Amino acid sequence: MSVHSDSSNGIPTRYSHPLLAALELTKSFPGVQALRDISFDLRSGEIHALVGENGAGKSTLVKILTGVHIPDNGSVMVDGTQVSFGNPLEIMRLGVKAIYQELSLVPALSVHANLFLGQERTTAGIINDGNERRIAADVLARLGVEIDPDALVRSLSVAQQQMVEIGRALVSNCRILILDEPTAALSPTEVARLFDILRELVRQKLGIVFISHRLEDVLQIANRVTVLRDGAVVTTREKSELSRQQLIEFMVGRSLENEFPTRQSAEIRDGLEVRNLSGDRVHDITFVAHRGEVLGLAGLMGSGRTEIARLIFGADRANTGSVTLDGRMVDIKSPRDAIRSGICLLTEDRKTQGLVLKLSAQDNFALGNLSRWSQRGWINDRLERSRFRNHVDALRIRLADPKQHAETLSGGNQQKLLVARWLEAESQVVIFDEPTRGIDVGARYEMYCLINELTSLRKAVIVISSELPELLGICDRLLVMRRGRIAGEIAEVQDASQEQVMALAV
């Protein structure tokens, strides 16, 4: 078996036959052609990236590869053996394992219990706890991570939990690992550690399907890249044959001249002033976020960025400090107080802390606004529908029906739905925590345009992001956090570099 090594990352890339092959897959749902003659393969010992905008077909393809969906046409082969559709357990036994962005661990159980969940080691029908602990220690050592097998999963960081998920796959003798947005919630240091582990796994002849919206990660770790658009394969190429700009053009089907929109200078006015704010994990925070500008908060994960947002919004109690809006002191002890004062927060996890996924888009819009359309305890349904439609049109929310469940919307449209809710509430300060997490490149541009529109409406906008190019591309000023304190301010963002920001952050 011949092997070729990609000199850029030391991963073997060419083998004589595919470990996984999807052949001419077609899948449709009522009114939607999700996949159109998709062919895709994965070789032993390579990382094959799968990219595309939301709705391109990535999730449907993964669900077919893992046995959740049955295609209308086509076949899937694992190491030359054709698989039977509609049987996820059989596909798992063949060594196919998917790890999704929303991890499937049980927080109240130990690490070793999670590693063997559903595949317990038993002796005479009794779980062999000692054997499981030994195997767990071996698996974690294979990954090169120091995690106590007896630690509860809820005590671990997101990056450590992800390692447990990968370890769980190895316990099940996984040969094909599908990773969905594995770097979305990780710091740069944690991403680098994850990539080291993935490189080691492919040296052990695993095949990895890597799905991500973060194109810089794709170009760093992948050997090959397949781009999907509108349910079809646009191209499959070696990573070395692609630039970031080419990837974007393949994904969106057009040229994006600028990744970040230009913005006309808005009138800078008062806004939000925070003085000597301290909480359990942040200390002596003082800054001003002016109306008509975008203020960015940079820093490593755990530096205190999100904690500042939660204190301002009243989700956490401040120990000391004050908040004023347009020179008026505001007393915030709860999110309700913040909302009434004109301050809103779009959290980094919109699916659990922003939206009620099983409710309709219109019902989610109405949350927090019902009193605005109520009189004597009765809701004016006509007014609610009218206001919702106005925001849908203004924000260009792609929606089939107002009663469409929020969980069926793309990440970009979910984020716009939250913005619509807070605009209806007449929020004057809009705080975004990771505004483009899980959002494709085309929708990101729309989100940046929306942030610009908020400043033109004289809102004060605060953006927290782990992506330095994003902060440098859309912000007027940057505050850099380190260990719970503001380490410095960059006033002229257009002249700043990522290196300058990182020098303050570490």
ABEGO torsion letter per residue (X at the ends): XBBBBBAAAGBBABBABBABBBBGBBBBBBGBBABBGBBBBBBBGBBBBBBEBBGAGAAAAAAAAAGABBBABEBBBBGGBBBBBGBAAAAAAAGBBBBBABBABBAABBAAAAAABGABBBBGGBBBAAAAAAAAAAAAAAAGBBBBAABBAAABBAAAAAAAAAAAAAAAGBABBBBBGAAAABBAAAAAAAAAAAAAAAAAGBBBBBBBABAAAAAAABABBBBBBGGBBABBBBAAABBAAAAAAAAAGBBBABABBBBBBBBBBBEBBBBGBBBAABBGBBBBBBBGBBBBBBEBBGAGAAAAAAAAAGABBBABEBBBBGGBBBBBABAAAAAAAGBBBBBABAAAAABBAABBAAAAAABGAAAAABBGGBBBAAAAAAAAAAAAAAAGBBBABAABBAAABBAAAAAAAAAAAAAAAGBABBBBBGAABGBBAAAAAAAAAAAAAAAAAGBBBBBBBABAAAAAAABABBBBBBGGBBAEBBABAAABBAAAAAAAAX
